[in-house]
Amino acid sequence: MERVAVLIPARDEAACLPGLLDRLDAAGIDRTVVVDNGSTDGTAAIAARRGAVVVTAPRPGYGRACLAGIGEIGRWSAPPAVLVFMDADDLRAPGQIRRLVDPILEGRADLVIGERRFPAGEPGVRIHARLGNALATAVLRRCYGGDVRDLGPFRAIRLSCLRHLELDDKNYGWYVQMQARALRAGCRVMGVPVEFRARQAGRSKVSGSVTGSVRAGAKILTTLSREIVRGSGRARHSA
């Protein structure tokens, strides 16, 4: 798939990566960056054997891993027009990349969020995670407009837009910061439905425990509050 690259933050995802990278190959993606975020299970070696570009970010942090991967892409002589983010356990994502990428390549959007739809009979993410997601996206719509209703990690963004946002969150506030800053900057943000299934191997670093989910949710809401205050301060300054 020309002009498109995929970035996958990964920590201890040796069980999931082979299947995901095989599916990305089948989808026509030839530039995939896997950021090894402090793994102890051979994640980096598996990714390298499968032909991915491997970047090391030894200090844990979701946003930190994403920033390391973006830094690597910034050094390419021919960077992509569109960068796709996906989790290492999302085996359905490769077959749905076009849903996210096409609106950007066609000039209809700058940031496209995969809004998760769960198969009938499957629980999906835990209820407290869903409630936190609903609250955060409701605040985003109230403050910045738009109609996106998910903070899903499967998303695509125009690289020029991404650079303009100057994202700096090092942890789980990464994605809400991206959406808030994109909306505030006037970028065209849209959501598209994607099929999502709970991970089939390994354990989620967030939804795998109530404690992890609560910490991530608190970080997301704190980051969103900070972005709202920052945007208000800039608006007053410019006035």
Residue pairs with C-beta under 8 A, 6 or more apart in sequence:
1 27
1 28
1 29
1 30
1 97
1 101
3 80
3 81
3 82
3 105
4 29
4 31
4 80
4 81
4 82
4 83
4 84
4 97
4 101
4 156
5 29
5 31
5 32
5 33
5 73
5 79
5 80
5 82
5 83
5 84
6 24
6 29
6 31
6 32
6 33
6 83
6 84
6 85
6 86
6 97
7 32
7 33
7 35
7 66
7 69
7 70
7 73
7 83
7 84
7 85
7 86
8 17
8 20
8 32
8 33
8 34
8 35
8 52
8 85
8 86
8 87
8 88
9 35
9 37
9 62
9 65
9 66
9 69
9 85
9 87
9 88
10 17
10 34
10 35
10 36
10 37
10 39
10 43
10 47
10 65
10 88
11 36
11 37
11 38
11 39
11 43
11 60
11 65
11 205
12 39
12 40
12 41
12 43
12 202
13 39
13 41
13 43
13 88
13 89
13 202
14 39
14 41
14 42
14 43
14 46
15 41
15 201
15 202
16 88
16 89
16 91
16 199
16 200
16 201
16 202
17 34
17 43
17 46
17 47
17 50
17 88
18 46
18 50
19 91
20 86
20 88
20 89
20 90
20 91
20 93
20 94
21 32
21 34
21 47
21 50
21 51
21 52
22 50
23 91
23 93
23 94
23 95
24 32
24 94
25 51
26 94
27 94
27 95
27 97
29 94
29 97
31 53
31 80
32 51
32 52
32 53
33 52
33 53
33 54
33 55
33 69
33 72
33 73
34 43
34 44
34 47
34 52
34 53
34 54
34 55
34 88
35 54
35 55
35 56
35 57
35 65
35 66
35 68
35 69
36 43
36 44
36 47
36 54
36 55
36 56
36 57
36 58
37 57
37 58
37 60
37 61
37 62
37 64
37 65
38 57
38 58
38 59
38 60
44 54
44 56
47 54
48 54
53 72
55 68
55 69
55 71
55 72
56 68
57 64
57 65
57 67
57 68
57 69
61 170
61 171
62 171
62 172
62 174
63 167
63 168
63 169
63 170
63 171
63 172
63 173
63 174
63 177
64 170
64 171
66 85
66 167
66 174
67 167
67 168
67 170
70 83
70 162
73 79
73 80
73 83
73 159
79 159
80 159
81 104
81 105
81 158
81 159
82 101
82 104
82 105
82 156
82 157
82 158
82 159
83 156
83 157
83 159
83 162
84 97
84 100
84 101
84 154
84 155
84 156
85 153
85 154
85 155
85 156
85 157
86 93
86 94
86 153
86 154
87 93
87 153
87 154
89 199
89 200
89 201
89 202
89 204
90 153
90 154
90 196
90 199
91 197
91 200
92 194
92 195
92 196
92 197
93 114
93 154
93 194
96 114
96 154
96 194
96 195
97 156
99 112
99 114
99 192
99 193
99 194
100 112
100 114
100 154
100 155
100 156
100 192
100 194
101 112
101 156
103 109
103 112
103 190
103 192
104 110
104 111
104 112
104 156
104 157
104 158
108 188
108 190
109 188
109 189
109 190
110 157
110 158
110 161
110 182
110 187
110 188
110 189
111 155
111 156
111 157
111 158
111 161
111 178
111 179
111 182
111 187
111 188
111 189
111 190
112 155
112 156
112 157
112 189
112 190
112 191
112 192
113 148
113 150
113 151
113 152
113 155
113 179
113 189
113 190
113 191
113 192
114 150
114 152
114 154
114 155
114 191
114 192
114 193
114 194
114 196
115 148
115 149
115 150
115 152
115 191
115 192
115 193
115 194
116 124
116 125
116 150
116 152
116 154
116 194
116 196
117 193
117 194
117 195
117 196
118 124
118 196
118 197
119 195
119 197
122 197
122 198
123 198
124 130
124 196
124 198
125 133
125 198
125 207
126 207
126 210
126 213
128 210
128 213
128 214
128 217
129 206
129 207
129 213
129 216
129 217
132 213
132 217
132 220
132 221
133 150
133 151
134 149
135 221
136 151
136 176
136 220
136 221
136 224
137 148
137 149
137 150
137 151
139 224
139 228
140 146
140 148
140 176
140 179
140 180
140 183
140 224
141 147
141 148
141 149
143 180
143 228
143 231
144 180
144 183
144 184
145 183
146 183
146 189
146 190
147 190
147 191
148 179
148 189
148 190
148 191
149 191
150 191
151 175
151 176
151 179
151 220
152 175
152 194
152 196
153 175
154 194
154 196
155 175
155 178
157 178
157 182
161 182
161 185
161 187
162 178
164 185
165 178
165 181
165 182
165 185
166 181
167 174
167 177
167 178
167 181
168 177
169 177
169 223
171 219
172 206
172 215
172 216
172 219
172 220
173 219
173 220
173 222
173 223
173 224
175 220
176 220
176 223
176 224
176 227
177 223
177 224
177 227
179 189
180 224
180 227
180 228
180 231
181 227
182 189
183 189
184 227
184 231
204 212
205 212
206 212
206 213
206 216
207 213
